[in-house]
Amino acid sequence: MPIEPSWSETLLHLSVSDHHKPLILANPDAIPLLISGLFLDPDHPKGLRAKEILHEAAAPTPLEVQAVYQRNYTEALEQLALFGPGKEALLGNESVVPALEAVVEGGMTEEAKEHARGALIALRGVADHEAVVPNHVMLSYCWDDQETIVRVSESLKRRRYSTWLDVRCSCFLDLRAHVCCLPERHPHCRRNR
């Protein structure tokens, strides 16, 4: 039976609430399951070589489904890393940091890479932040100006900044700068005072 992309959402949804995180951590198989669900191992029994590894009737997991799992499970790992006992449990598992580093280097989606970076920042702390995301900027803006702000974001990216827009991802830890772009018509704009 092939695995469904929606199955990965259960752990992700549980990981968002600090109330539910202890339930995840109480299961000794949870962290290994999250790491396995990143599909980093080419010999993953549910991966593309499932028929070779398991048996002829085994259903390989398509790359697009693997990408959903990787994105959801890196976000779940990021959520756990932001929670004291979760951080401790993740650091206690020697496979977590190398797996997150592998996703940062060669993740299947940009979202997975961002969540892996966020998890590494949470696990390593601010002192090692430079090695993970050297120039990170959050762009906050009025929805009417989204087109302009996307261009500003692209310009910053060309200058080797990692940007966060609320239309792209949910990680904005330890920002170097917060750029707030207000249109002239905005009530807080100096010209309107």
N, C-alpha and C positions, 0 to 999 in steps of 0.2 A: 504494500500500500504506500503510495507516494505521500510525503509530508506536505502539509498545507501551509502557506505563508502565514495565515491567520493564527496558527498554533503558537507562533513565537510571540504574539501580542500578550498572551496571558502573563508570562513572567515580566514583560515590560510594564504592563499596567500595575502589577503588584509592586514592582520596584520603585514606583513613583512615590508611594506613600510611606512615610517613616513608620507608620503603624504596621504595615505589611512586611517591611524589610526584615524584621526578626523572624518572620515565618519562612522567608526564603533562606536566611542564614541557618536556620535550625535544620534544614535538609542538607545532609552531607554531600548529596549528589548535585546540588544546585549550581555551585561554581563550576565543577567539571562539565555540567550540561551546557552552561553558558559559553565556556571555552570551546567545547566541541561544536556548538552551534555557530561558531564563527567561520566554520568550513575552511580552516587554514591548512589542514592535513590533506594532502592529495589522496591519501588512502582512507579517507573518511568512509565508513561503511554505508552511509547514505548519500555519498557524493556521486560524481559522474561515473566512477568505476564500481558502483554497487554490484553490478552483475558479475564482475570478475572477483570481487572480494567476498561477497556473500554467496549468492547462487544466481542461476539464470533467471529466476522469476523475480529477483529483487528489482525495485523501481528506483532508478537514479533520480536524484533531486536536481531539477534544472537550475542553471546558473542564476536565473532571475529570482527563483525562490531562495537560493542560497544567499543572494544579496539582501533580501528582505530579512532573513534570519540574522545575518551579520550586522545589519543596521540596527535592528531591534535589540539584539543581545549586547552590542557595544553600548547602546544607550542604557540598558539595564545595568551593565557593569559601571557605567558612569554614575548612575543614580546610587548604586551601592557604595561607590568610592567616596561619595559626598556625605555618607552616613558613618559616624565614628566606628561602630562595631563592624560595619560593612567594609570600611577601609582596612581595619585590622584583619578581617577574614581574607580579603583579597591579597593583602601583603603576605599573609601566611601561606598562600598557595603559590609555589614557585613558577607555575606556568602562566599566571595572569599577566605580569608585566611584559614578558616576551611576546605573548599573544597580542596584547594591545599595541606594542611597538610594531609588530608585523602588520597589523591593520593600518596604522598610521602610514607605514611605508607602501603598502600595496593593497589597501582596502578596495572592495568592490564598488563602493559609492563614496562620494564626498561626505555625505552625512555620517557614514560609518567611520571615516577617517576623523571627522570633527569630534564625534563622541569618544573615540579612542583617545584623541588628544586631551579632551576634557577629563577623562578618567585618569590619564597619566598625570595631569596637573594636580588633580585631587589626591592622588596617591603619593606623588613626589613632593608636593608642597610648592609654595611660591618660589623658594630658592632655586629650584631646578626648572622653573617655568621657561626660562630662556631657551633651553634645549628642546622644548616641545613646541611652543608657539612664540617666536621671538618678537613679533610686532602684531599685536591683536587689537583691533579697534571695533567698537560697537557704534553703529550708525542708527540714530533714532530720528524719526522724521514724520511729517504729516503725510497721510496716505495720498493726498493730492499730488505730492511731489515725488512719488515713488520712482518714476522714470528717471528723474534727475539724480536721485540718491543712488540708484542702481549704477548710473554712469560714474558717480563719485566712487562707489565701491570698486568698480572695475579699474579705475585709475589708481586707487590705493593698492589693489592687488598687483598691478604692473610694477609698483614700487616695493613689492615684497612684503606687504602687510596682509595679515589674515583678517577678513572683515566679518562682522555678524550683522545680519539684517533679520528682522522678525519674519521675513518671508522665506528664510532659508534654513535655519537650524535653531536649536534651543540651548546652545552652550555659549555662555558669555562670562566665563570665570576670569578673575584677575585682569581686568582690562587696563591697558596702558593709557587709553584716552577714551572719552565718551564724546563723540561729535554730535551735537544737536543742531539740526538745520531747521530754522523756523522761517516760514514765509513772512513777507512784510505784513500780511493781513492777520497774522497770529497775534493774540492779545498780549503775549509776552515779548513781542518784538519791540526794540527800542524806538523805532519810528512811530509806533502806535501809542507811545506814552505821551 
